[in-house]
Amino acid sequence: MENISELKQHLNAIEQTRQISNAMYLLSTSRMKQSMQNIDYNLAYMRKLRATIKDIISKTKHNSLTDPFMELTEGGKALFFVITSDKGLCGGYNSAVFNLAISKIREYEKTVVYSYGYKGTEMFLNHGITPDDSMYGASQKPSLYSARALGERIVELYDDCEVSEVYIVYTEYVNSAVQRPVCKRVLPLLRRDFDDVEYENKYLADVLYEPDLQTVFDRMVPQYIIGMMYDILMQSAASENAARMTAMQNATKNADEMIARLSAQINAARQLIITNEITEIAAATDIKGAV
Amino acid sequence: MSEFLLEIIAPEKHFFKGMVEQITCQTEEGELGILKGHQTMVASLEIGEIKIKTNGEWKSAFISEGFMEVRNDEVIIFSQCCEWPEEIDGVRAEESRRRALDKIEHAQNIKEHRHNEISLARAMARLKIKKQSR
């Protein structure tokens, strides 16, 4: 026979865990919705920005626009920015990003690895890779401020020729059930990156650039990168919360099942005790009656 | 006066969308006014003030660095950050102005200097617009 107080303790513990996982489920649902709204705003911004950039680069002949951001230099270092979460309990979110990052990093000879997120840094260290830099904190509340800091940092590294390619490994938010780890090239920008942009502008001739084409373009690129970083951080945050939402939903469901099973066990044990007691009493009265 | 469509978009929000009569903004070469039927143009904008005229009334707002696409009957402005005077946090702007000034004084290298100069420009522009609206 199982010990009732032990079972009760177990039940209590599970009930408490269920409360936590349920609260986390609700929290991550609302956070996900918040990030999704921001993604929509930013996408509209990015779509128009891309259309304008495409407009400029399609008008200029190859190489007449001299921009260091558009040149692919071979043999330089590749920078990998890996975005993971700071906290766990989000299912396979972190390991999916990490596995993709590792496989991409192995393709390059000279790499610089920046880890953004506590969990990613931990996994890199476990694999014997020490990230060249690690940062925390942005995945909780991605803001334009952190996107700008990140974007400026990338542009600076690229400008100083420390790195010749910049990749970001993050999780793309497809919908609340599907999140996909992707590796995206941020720099250099290549003409073919803009191939998929639909043409909005029909007026190809007679556009005035103020002060001139080169200046406008030089200003546009950093803004584009900051916008891209913002999108990436937002998508990661939405994915993280979506992954956590699913994980916590499952955890809550499992807890419910365990609670049902344990309550049944406790009831059965209690009934057994009562039955035994009745049998004992009945036996005792029988003996008393016989005497 | 004939109107045209103005859209101001930032990564965090859609700041403005509506019919306007005239706008004035700061470019590298000075103030630039736009009316309906302006030549198609792409201009980069400085950190500063943007003035919008709707229904005969001028409104001004803070605008961070960005650029502007002008078409015949439509203007789209892309900016990192846009704020109406009532949205500007005066205390925060004053703080960041002081901080930027302090940092410029103690800047170790050109990069740091330039970086803080931009912060200073943002703070000054915010304060100026806030003050005007009072």
Interface residues (C-beta under 8 A of the other chain):
Chain A: N38 Y41 N42 A44 Y45 M46 K48 L49 T52 I56 L144 A147 R148 E152 E156 N201 Y203 D206 V207 L208 Y209 E210 P211 T215 V216 R219 M220 Q223 I226 G227 Y230 D231
Chain B: I9 A10 P11 E12 K13 H14 T27 E28 E29 L32 Q39 T40 M41 V42 A43 S44 E65 G66 F67 E69 R71 I76 F78 Q80 C81 K111 H115
